Amino acid sequence: MKKYDYLIVGAGFAGSVLAERLASQLNKKVLIIDKRNHVGGNCYDYYDKAGVLIQKYGAHLFHTKYKEVFDYLSQFTKWRRYEHRVKACVDKKIYDLPINLNTINKFFGKDLNSKECSNYLNKIRVKIKKPKDSEEQVVSKVGWDIYKRFFEKYTLKQWEIHPRDLEPEVTARIPIRFNKDDRYFGDKYQFMSKNGFTELFRKILGHKNITVKLQTSYKKIKDRVKFDKLIFTGCIDEFFNYKFGQLPYRSLKFKWKTYNKPFYQEYTVINFPNDYKYTKSVEIKHATGQKISKTTVGQEFPAASGEPYYPIPQSKNKKLYEKYAGLSNELKDVYFVGRLGEYKYLNMDQVIYNSLKLFNKLSRK
Ligand SMILES: Cc1cc2nc3c(=O)[nH]c(=O)nc-3n(C[C@H](O)[C@H](O)[C@H](O)COP(=O)(O)OP(=O)(O)OC[C@H]3O[C@@H](n4cnc5c(N)ncnc54)[C@H](O)[C@@H]3O)c2cc1C
């Protein structure tokens, strides 16, 4: 039986970054496994039959305010500058998202400046001091009209839960801008990995001390290899055999269509809050910058079952997660990290940041 210093479960960013750091900085022998047939976790991209680079698990755009995360990844990839923009299609008109001065002026047929816009929203917003749910959170910022056309049905489609039954934090993160900045993210570093994410992962995992085994689940391998320490980036409830019950996730299904023309839609992402069963139409080629005569567009359909994508943001689920986190604290030499290990929606950069932090902790031991 081969012996490793570390077994890492999951070859997404959480697992891969830790594998690379442990192998290259501490000379540890690492076995990293994934039950899927590819590395990269949910950031995995590949060339479809038409030769278009697409992202299998939905649009992934890299952005961060953390210099250390950007510098870390820069060792493994060249970058393509890309600032993400998202539009919403409401009543057949295209609006900037997040809501900004352009959105408000176009929606209400006005020509306000920043100050006037702020005053106007102050007039139409519902005065609620401490919003107790997502609906209150939005109407307390922008009033009922924008809430109804941009948020209510989108949230229902996305979660199959009414905004009144979702934590206020779900919509609290959505900014309202009083200027015309139409970039989706405000972070300093906004780039796409020049040749896609999968190639980046192959470079991260290319160290001689790292062994990668795909189509291998933790259950299947745990008694067949020897290891000193375990890093688990899969679902924390699965690790504990769902002892307290299952942590719920929202999933997505995709419908892909290839077109015989360089571009199909004007923007990378168009949201459809009120029409259709899908929430968005994504043409990632705008972001990857691939030069090819065809294009592929994906429609995202929220789903109750399938791959675990989004933890469902309700307090009962947070409490359930905390019970599992309590159990995990009692284990020695077992570490949970990543969006499934922490049952938290985390962007790529946050996951990398957390993994680098865990590495620092491990290297001090
Ligand atoms: C639709 C969508 C869009 C997103 N867009 C963005 C974006 O634009 N920008 C951004 O910064 N972030 C985005 N994210 C977040 C991003 O996907 C995550 O931050 C990142 O993938 C987390 O990496 P991870 O390693 O924690 O998890 P994952 O990437 O999910 O990797 C976990 C891996 O573990 C494997 N695994 C699980 N259990 C087991 C087991 N028992 N045995 C073996 N293997 C196992 C899984 O197969 C998976 O490959 C998006 C997320 C979603 C869902």
The ligand as an SDF file (V2000), in Angstrom:
LIG
                    3D

 53 58  0  0  0  0  0  0  0  0999 V2000
  -22.7990   28.6040  -11.4180 C   0  0  0  0  0  0  0  0  0  0  0  0
  -21.6150   29.1170  -10.6810 C   0  0  0  0  0  0  0  0  0  0  0  0
  -20.9260   30.2030  -11.1740 C   0  0  0  0  0  0  0  0  0  0  0  0
  -19.8150   30.6960  -10.5130 C   0  0  0  0  0  0  0  0  0  0  0  0
  -19.1830   31.7790  -11.0170 N   0  0  0  0  0  0  0  0  0  0  0  0
  -18.1110   32.2720  -10.3900 C   0  0  0  0  0  0  0  0  0  0  0  0
  -17.4290   33.4160  -10.9080 C   0  0  0  0  0  0  0  0  0  0  0  0
  -17.8180   33.9820  -11.9220 O   0  0  0  0  0  0  0  0  0  0  0  0
  -16.3540   33.8740  -10.2320 N   0  0  0  0  0  0  0  0  0  0  0  0
  -15.8950   33.2590   -9.0910 C   0  0  0  0  0  0  0  0  0  0  0  0
  -14.8900   33.7330   -8.5330 O   0  0  0  0  0  0  0  0  0  0  0  0
  -16.5220   32.1810   -8.5820 N   0  0  0  0  0  0  0  0  0  0  0  0
  -17.6070   31.6610   -9.1950 C   0  0  0  0  0  0  0  0  0  0  0  0
  -18.2440   30.5560   -8.6880 N   0  0  0  0  0  0  0  0  0  0  0  0
  -17.6920   29.9070   -7.4840 C   0  0  0  0  0  0  0  0  0  0  0  0
  -16.6320   28.8470   -7.8380 C   0  0  0  0  0  0  0  0  0  0  0  0
  -17.2220   27.8100   -8.5780 O   0  0  0  0  0  0  0  0  0  0  0  0
  -16.0390   28.2960   -6.5490 C   0  0  0  0  0  0  0  0  0  0  0  0
  -15.4470   29.3210   -5.8010 O   0  0  0  0  0  0  0  0  0  0  0  0
  -14.9700   27.2220   -6.7600 C   0  0  0  0  0  0  0  0  0  0  0  0
  -15.3320   26.2860   -7.7130 O   0  0  0  0  0  0  0  0  0  0  0  0
  -14.7720   26.5150   -5.4400 C   0  0  0  0  0  0  0  0  0  0  0  0
  -13.7390   25.5790   -5.5230 O   0  0  0  0  0  0  0  0  0  0  0  0
  -13.7840   24.3190   -4.5600 P   0  0  0  0  0  0  0  0  0  0  0  0
  -12.5150   23.5960   -4.7750 O   0  0  0  0  0  0  0  0  0  0  0  0
  -14.1570   24.7140   -3.1950 O   0  0  0  0  0  0  0  0  0  0  0  0
  -15.0510   23.4550   -5.0790 O   0  0  0  0  0  0  0  0  0  0  0  0
  -15.3130   22.7040   -6.4380 P   0  0  0  0  0  0  0  0  0  0  0  0
  -14.8060   23.4770   -7.5770 O   0  0  0  0  0  0  0  0  0  0  0  0
  -16.7390   22.3120   -6.4280 O   0  0  0  0  0  0  0  0  0  0  0  0
  -14.4320   21.3860   -6.3120 O   0  0  0  0  0  0  0  0  0  0  0  0
  -14.7640   20.3320   -5.4190 C   0  0  0  0  0  0  0  0  0  0  0  0
  -14.4000   19.0310   -6.1050 C   0  0  0  0  0  0  0  0  0  0  0  0
  -14.4920   17.9660   -5.1470 O   0  0  0  0  0  0  0  0  0  0  0  0
  -14.9550   16.8090   -5.8130 C   0  0  0  0  0  0  0  0  0  0  0  0
  -15.5430   15.9220   -4.7950 N   0  0  0  0  0  0  0  0  0  0  0  0
  -16.5600   16.2050   -3.9710 C   0  0  0  0  0  0  0  0  0  0  0  0
  -16.8150   15.1450   -3.1600 N   0  0  0  0  0  0  0  0  0  0  0  0
  -15.9370   14.1840   -3.5040 C   0  0  0  0  0  0  0  0  0  0  0  0
  -15.7050   12.8520   -3.0230 C   0  0  0  0  0  0  0  0  0  0  0  0
  -16.4420   12.3230   -2.0230 N   0  0  0  0  0  0  0  0  0  0  0  0
  -14.7290   12.1210   -3.6000 N   0  0  0  0  0  0  0  0  0  0  0  0
  -13.9780   12.6440   -4.6110 C   0  0  0  0  0  0  0  0  0  0  0  0
  -14.1540   13.8950   -5.0870 N   0  0  0  0  0  0  0  0  0  0  0  0
  -15.1240   14.6640   -4.5420 C   0  0  0  0  0  0  0  0  0  0  0  0
  -15.9790   17.3470   -6.7950 C   0  0  0  0  0  0  0  0  0  0  0  0
  -16.1740   16.4250   -7.8590 O   0  0  0  0  0  0  0  0  0  0  0  0
  -15.3300   18.6570   -7.2400 C   0  0  0  0  0  0  0  0  0  0  0  0
  -14.6040   18.4950   -8.4440 O   0  0  0  0  0  0  0  0  0  0  0  0
  -19.3780   30.0710   -9.3110 C   0  0  0  0  0  0  0  0  0  0  0  0
  -20.0790   28.9890   -8.8030 C   0  0  0  0  0  0  0  0  0  0  0  0
  -21.1880   28.5220   -9.4580 C   0  0  0  0  0  0  0  0  0  0  0  0
  -21.9520   27.3650   -8.8660 C   0  0  0  0  0  0  0  0  0  0  0  0
  1  2  1  0
  2  3  1  0
  2 52  2  0
  3  4  2  0
  4  5  1  0
  4 50  1  0
  5  6  2  0
  6  7  1  0
  6 13  1  0
  7  8  2  0
  7  9  1  0
  9 10  1  0
 10 11  2  0
 10 12  1  0
 12 13  2  0
 13 14  1  0
 14 15  1  0
 14 50  1  0
 15 16  1  0
 16 17  1  0
 16 18  1  0
 18 19  1  0
 18 20  1  0
 20 21  1  0
 20 22  1  0
 22 23  1  0
 23 24  1  0
 24 25  2  0
 24 26  1  0
 24 27  1  0
 27 28  1  0
 28 29  2  0
 28 30  1  0
 28 31  1  0
 31 32  1  0
 32 33  1  0
 33 34  1  0
 33 48  1  0
 34 35  1  0
 35 36  1  0
 35 46  1  0
 36 37  1  0
 36 45  1  0
 37 38  2  0
 38 39  1  0
 39 40  1  0
 39 45  2  0
 40 41  1  0
 40 42  2  0
 42 43  1  0
 43 44  2  0
 44 45  1  0
 46 47  1  0
 46 48  1  0
 48 49  1  0
 50 51  2  0
 51 52  1  0
 52 53  1  0
M  END
$$$$
